[in-house]
Amino acid sequence: MPLKTNNNLSKNPAPNTVGTLLNYKNSAGPWGLEAFYEGYRLVFSADLMTAGTLQKIARLFKTKPNNKNPGSIINNVDLYNMFSKNAKHAWYNACGLAQKRKDLLTVEDIFLTLLKEPSVINLLSRIKVSGPQAKTFINNYLKLTTPLDSAAVNPVREPITIFNSHDFQNDFFLPTASSTTFSNGVKKIPFEAFALAAKLHNHKIGSLMLLGGLLKATPNDNILQAIFSNIGLTAAKLELFAVWLLDLDYEFPPDSVNGKLLFCLRQAAGLEQHFGYFFELPAIEAAVNLSQRQTLKDLQHLKSLQLLVKAGLLAQTKKTKIISESLVRQAAT
């Protein structure tokens, strides 16, 4: 498996330097872009996304990568083969949306399909964002706007319909590389998702890695960046949540904000399993911030855990399982 090459990178890369690990180059392949990483050529095999039956789709999940080009001493790594089943599911559905509209595959298409993936739903719920509301907002925006790079293809956008998860089990059309074109920002998403996976020592590119790639590759003037900013979704928060939820072998610096938050999240996970709580991320952040003000540095992690336990007891009196920021602040008084 290609991501085993991560074992050669035992040291955690410095924060916010993942993008510098990739050296991009235009290619003559169907995707039109490749990247070089630690002596490997990274490619994305868009030509794997072909129409077929359930049996053909099943074979796609077992496709072996072509490790070398004939006559080449550089190993090829096909990023598509690193995609998890859920990531492939989201990518297929995004291509299906673009094909249905006879339009470009856009970053909005990819985000819309990621909104249906369980790990992304969990993340958005933690930061108090409703996936269905985000989906409705983006759909309404797409109906009213026409990006410059697709205006000639489809001047009026049609309503978007997301494939249900069970549709993936049936035989439906999957666009080929030649039948799908890509808007600005889309081409780098698989590569940036790989870069994030490599940084966090993840051995596959799942839905959260795709979301991280989307966050990094989306142009600054795109509506999605405004949405990410509005809901408070940053690269740092996504990394924190991915390490916690996926139980990745990655440690943030112990005195860093994410290091302290990760400790609290891991403690909160035990409370959730035992009592059925659901801790929102603002509640965890409040516990860390309040503990820094109230106790000695060496005891801050214990104080933050104490606040989470007290907030849980308050939640029981209010007959709720959701631990919010306000409950943590009440617990601190």
Phi, psi and omega per residue, in radians:
M1 nan 2.296 -3.022
P2 -0.999 -0.639 -3.041
L3 -1.252 -0.084 3.035
K4 -1.133 -0.284 3.065
T5 -1.085 -0.319 3.095
N6 -1.086 -0.430 -3.120
N7 -1.127 -0.341 3.081
N8 -1.379 -0.148 -3.119
L9 -1.980 1.130 -3.005
S10 -1.189 -0.402 -3.138
K11 -1.553 2.430 3.119
N12 -1.170 2.239 3.061
P13 -1.104 2.722 3.106
A14 -1.128 2.544 -3.137
P15 -1.002 2.547 3.034
N16 1.112 0.402 3.107
T17 -2.053 0.145 -3.065
V18 -1.047 -0.712 -3.087
G19 -1.038 -0.517 -3.118
T20 -1.307 -0.217 -3.137
L21 -1.320 -0.330 -3.082
L22 -1.807 2.328 3.068
N23 -1.975 1.818 -3.035
Y24 -1.391 2.633 3.087
K25 -2.663 2.384 3.050
N26 -1.154 2.536 -3.137
S27 -2.282 2.862 3.124
A28 -1.549 0.011 -3.135
G29 -1.299 3.073 -3.085
P30 -1.028 -0.584 -3.102
W31 -1.393 -0.447 3.076
G32 1.398 0.074 -3.100
L33 -2.623 2.469 3.020
E34 -2.454 2.958 -3.136
A35 -2.519 2.711 3.111
F36 -1.987 2.378 -3.058
Y37 -2.557 2.031 3.077
E38 0.877 0.720 3.116
G39 1.478 0.046 3.113
Y40 -1.887 2.516 3.012
R41 -1.645 2.073 3.130
L42 -1.641 2.252 3.098
V43 -2.269 2.853 3.079
F44 -2.246 2.015 -2.990
S45 -1.502 1.397 3.092
A46 -1.070 -0.404 -3.112
D47 -1.241 -0.179 3.052
L48 -1.248 -0.362 -3.052
M49 -1.489 1.389 -3.089
T50 -2.010 2.820 3.124
A51 -1.236 2.666 3.106
G52 3.004 -3.073 -3.131
T53 -1.554 3.101 3.117
L54 -1.030 -0.628 -3.137
Q55 -1.146 -0.681 3.113
K56 -1.171 -0.700 3.117
I57 -1.090 -0.728 -3.141
A58 -1.070 -0.654 3.139
R59 -1.166 -0.499 3.134
L60 -1.071 -0.601 -3.117
F61 -1.229 -0.312 -3.110
K62 -1.852 0.120 -3.098
T63 -1.080 2.296 3.119
K64 -1.563 2.452 -3.135
P65 -1.248 2.605 3.005
N66 -1.470 1.803 -2.942
N67 -1.238 -0.476 -3.109
K68 -2.490 2.581 2.909
N69 -1.355 2.534 3.106
P70 -0.964 2.272 3.091
G71 1.388 0.081 -3.103
S72 -1.842 2.531 3.088
I73 -1.704 -0.001 -3.131
I74 -1.694 2.194 3.096
N75 -1.230 2.378 3.015
N76 -1.601 2.431 3.008
V77 -2.119 2.002 3.131
D78 -1.515 1.907 -3.062
L79 -1.082 -0.487 3.139
Y80 -1.044 -0.612 -3.128
N81 -1.237 -0.246 3.080
M82 -1.562 -0.201 -3.128
F83 -1.140 2.392 2.994
S84 -1.257 2.969 3.124
K85 -1.043 -0.734 -3.140
N86 -1.154 -0.655 3.122
A87 -1.158 -0.719 3.086
K88 -1.106 -0.727 3.109
H89 -0.990 -0.855 -3.129
A90 -1.115 -0.726 -3.114
W91 -1.163 -0.747 3.085
Y92 -0.998 -0.835 -3.095
N93 -1.126 -0.649 3.101
A94 -1.112 -0.765 3.084
C95 -1.104 -0.638 3.115
G96 -1.121 -0.648 3.099
L97 -1.108 -0.784 -3.133
A98 -1.133 -0.737 -3.136
Q99 -1.146 -0.664 -3.141
K100 -1.106 -0.654 3.118
R101 -1.436 -0.173 -3.004
K102 0.985 0.852 -2.997
D103 -2.371 3.098 3.092
L104 -1.205 2.562 2.940
L105 -1.281 2.183 -3.036
T106 -2.090 2.897 3.068
V107 -1.111 -0.532 3.106
E108 -1.132 -0.695 3.095
D109 -1.021 -0.798 -3.100
I110 -1.143 -0.734 3.128
F111 -1.123 -0.721 -3.136
L112 -1.047 -0.713 -3.137
T113 -1.328 -0.547 3.074
L114 -1.145 -0.463 3.136
L115 -1.088 -0.271 -3.141
K116 -1.713 -0.036 -3.125
E117 -1.484 2.381 -3.027
P118 -0.957 -0.758 -3.102
S119 -1.159 -0.617 3.116
V120 -1.257 -0.685 3.072
I121 -1.044 -0.745 3.126
N122 -1.077 -0.808 3.133
L123 -1.041 -0.854 -3.108
L124 -1.115 -0.641 3.105
S125 -1.116 -0.625 -3.134
R126 -1.155 -0.524 3.127
I127 -1.781 0.354 2.996
K128 1.139 0.729 3.114
V129 -2.076 2.330 3.099
S130 -1.541 2.079 3.097
G131 -0.997 -0.824 3.116
P132 -1.042 -0.648 3.117
Q133 -1.179 -0.690 3.099
A134 -1.113 -0.719 3.125
K135 -1.086 -0.795 -3.135
T136 -1.096 -0.733 -3.134
F137 -1.072 -0.825 -3.101
I138 -1.172 -0.731 3.108
N139 -1.032 -0.773 3.124
N140 -1.117 -0.692 3.114
Y141 -1.102 -0.762 -3.104
L142 -1.171 -0.502 3.105
K143 -1.239 -0.463 -3.041
L144 -1.712 -0.195 -3.082
T145 -2.184 2.757 3.089
T146 -2.339 1.861 3.118
P147 -1.009 2.556 -3.097
L148 -1.049 -0.592 -3.054
D149 -1.374 -0.084 3.098
S150 -2.211 0.114 -3.064
A151 -1.094 -0.622 -3.104
A152 -1.308 -0.358 -3.110
V153 -1.490 -0.781 -3.044
N154 -2.588 1.471 -3.060
P155 -0.983 -0.580 3.137
V156 -2.053 2.051 3.138
R157 -1.286 2.477 3.112
E158 -1.619 2.762 3.075
P159 -0.984 2.517 -3.103
I160 -1.733 2.382 3.065
T161 -2.092 2.218 3.110
I162 -1.443 2.358 3.019
F163 -1.139 2.392 3.021
N164 -1.283 2.766 -3.079
S165 -1.057 -0.583 -3.108
H166 -1.256 -0.326 3.116
D167 -1.112 -0.479 -3.106
F168 -1.194 -0.363 3.135
Q169 -1.447 -0.183 -3.112
N170 -1.754 3.038 -3.140
D171 -1.521 1.941 3.107
F172 -2.414 2.882 -3.050
F173 -1.256 2.265 3.025
L174 -1.993 2.182 -3.055
P175 -1.154 2.500 3.063
T176 -1.455 2.928 -3.133
A177 -1.066 -0.633 -3.087
S178 -1.311 -0.334 -3.085
S179 -1.705 -0.082 -3.120
T180 -2.098 2.259 3.049
T181 -1.957 2.920 -2.926
F182 -2.243 2.423 3.096
S183 -1.478 3.004 3.140
N184 -1.048 2.392 3.106
G185 1.722 -0.534 -3.057
V186 -1.170 -0.715 -3.004
K187 -1.069 -0.546 -3.088
K188 -1.480 -0.195 -3.034
I189 -1.026 -0.857 3.139
P190 -1.052 -0.626 -3.117
F191 -1.238 -0.748 3.113
E192 -1.204 -0.541 3.057
A193 -1.144 -0.707 3.076
F194 -1.103 -0.767 -3.128
A195 -1.021 -0.717 3.115
L196 -1.159 -0.747 3.121
A197 -1.069 -0.710 3.133
A198 -1.149 -0.720 3.141
K199 -1.092 -0.754 -3.051
L200 -1.563 0.103 3.126
H201 1.086 0.625 3.039
N202 -1.518 2.548 -3.075
H203 -1.790 0.190 3.042
K204 -2.740 2.845 3.103
I205 -1.764 1.787 3.141
G206 -1.768 -2.910 -3.068
S207 -1.099 -0.695 -3.136
L208 -1.197 -0.617 3.088
M209 -1.165 -0.679 3.078
L210 -1.103 -0.713 3.104
L211 -1.099 -0.688 3.086
G212 -1.122 -0.709 3.073
G213 -1.103 -0.686 3.096
L214 -1.109 -0.766 3.137
L215 -1.044 -0.686 -3.103
K216 -1.377 -0.663 -2.985
A217 -1.556 -0.328 -3.100
T218 -1.146 2.273 3.124
P219 -1.016 2.592 -3.082
N220 -1.089 -0.483 -3.097
D221 -1.587 0.124 3.119
N222 -1.439 2.594 -3.113
I223 -1.012 -0.531 -3.119
L224 -1.105 -0.636 3.125
Q225 -1.128 -0.624 3.066
A226 -1.137 -0.690 3.122
I227 -1.155 -0.816 3.130
F228 -1.008 -0.745 -3.140
S229 -1.140 -0.711 -3.094
N230 -1.157 -0.665 -3.098
I231 -1.574 -0.054 3.100
G232 1.367 0.427 3.111
L233 -1.543 1.915 3.139
T234 -2.019 2.910 3.098
A235 -1.071 -0.663 -3.135
A236 -1.119 -0.742 3.132
K237 -1.184 -0.671 3.136
L238 -1.142 -0.722 3.102
E239 -1.080 -0.785 3.122
L240 -1.009 -0.862 -3.084
F241 -1.148 -0.700 -3.132
A242 -1.117 -0.774 3.140
V243 -1.082 -0.716 -3.130
W244 -1.238 -0.933 -3.045
L245 -1.162 -0.697 -3.086
L246 -1.572 -0.028 3.131
D247 0.928 0.918 -3.087
L248 -1.408 2.639 3.134
D249 -1.452 1.202 -3.122
Y250 -2.487 2.335 -3.141
E251 -2.095 2.262 3.024
F252 -1.358 2.733 3.056
P253 -0.896 2.352 -2.993
P254 -1.027 -0.562 -3.118
D255 -1.642 0.058 3.133
S256 -1.360 2.814 3.103
V257 -1.042 -0.809 -3.138
N258 -1.146 -0.558 3.087
G259 -1.108 -0.744 3.116
K260 -1.219 -0.710 3.128
L261 -1.145 -0.662 -3.137
L262 -1.116 -0.707 3.077
F263 -1.010 -0.815 -3.130
C264 -1.141 -0.691 3.130
L265 -1.101 -0.715 3.122
R266 -1.148 -0.652 3.065
Q267 -1.205 -0.687 3.128
A268 -1.110 -0.580 3.134
A269 -1.061 -0.682 3.086
G270 -1.130 -0.711 3.106
L271 -1.148 -0.669 3.109
E272 -1.097 -0.770 -3.120
Q273 -1.139 -0.635 -3.058
H274 -1.434 -0.710 -3.029
F275 -1.921 -0.140 -3.135
G276 1.380 0.335 3.111
Y277 -1.237 2.896 2.983
F278 -2.363 1.873 -3.091
F279 -1.524 2.136 3.012
E280 -1.375 2.592 -3.095
L281 -1.060 -0.685 3.074
P282 -1.015 -0.511 3.093
A283 -1.204 -0.720 3.102
I284 -1.127 -0.771 3.138
E285 -1.081 -0.696 3.132
A286 -1.135 -0.710 3.135
A287 -1.080 -0.730 3.130
V288 -1.161 -0.788 -3.113
N289 -1.130 -0.748 -3.115
L290 -1.190 -0.629 3.140
S291 -1.178 -0.525 3.122
Q292 -1.186 -0.480 -3.105
R293 -1.521 -0.368 -2.916
Q294 -1.876 -0.174 -3.015
T295 -2.606 3.004 3.113
L296 -1.170 2.690 -3.059
K297 -0.989 -0.756 -3.087
D298 -1.181 -0.309 -3.104
L299 -1.888 0.089 -3.055
Q300 -1.099 -0.684 -3.115
H301 -1.143 -0.606 3.102
L302 -1.249 -0.647 3.114
K303 -1.146 -0.732 3.127
S304 -1.123 -0.696 3.088
L305 -1.113 -0.702 3.107
Q306 -1.051 -0.713 3.122
L307 -1.125 -0.668 3.127
L308 -1.157 -0.702 3.112
V309 -1.124 -0.781 3.114
K310 -1.098 -0.688 3.110
A311 -1.104 -0.624 3.088
G312 -1.121 -0.704 3.104
L313 -1.136 -0.681 3.069
L314 -1.111 -0.676 3.128
A315 -1.078 -0.651 3.129
Q316 -1.119 -0.680 3.128
T317 -1.191 -0.483 3.128
K318 -1.629 0.047 3.106
K319 0.977 0.873 3.056
T320 -2.378 2.662 3.104
K321 -1.776 -0.174 -3.096
I322 -1.533 2.114 3.131
I323 -1.664 1.896 -3.068
S324 -1.750 2.995 3.071
E325 -1.053 -0.683 -3.107
S326 -1.127 -0.621 3.114
L327 -1.175 -0.678 3.121
V328 -1.134 -0.712 3.139
R329 -1.176 -0.623 3.066
Q330 -1.160 -0.627 3.140
A331 -1.166 -0.450 -3.096
A332 -1.423 -0.237 -3.088
T333 -1.507 nan nan
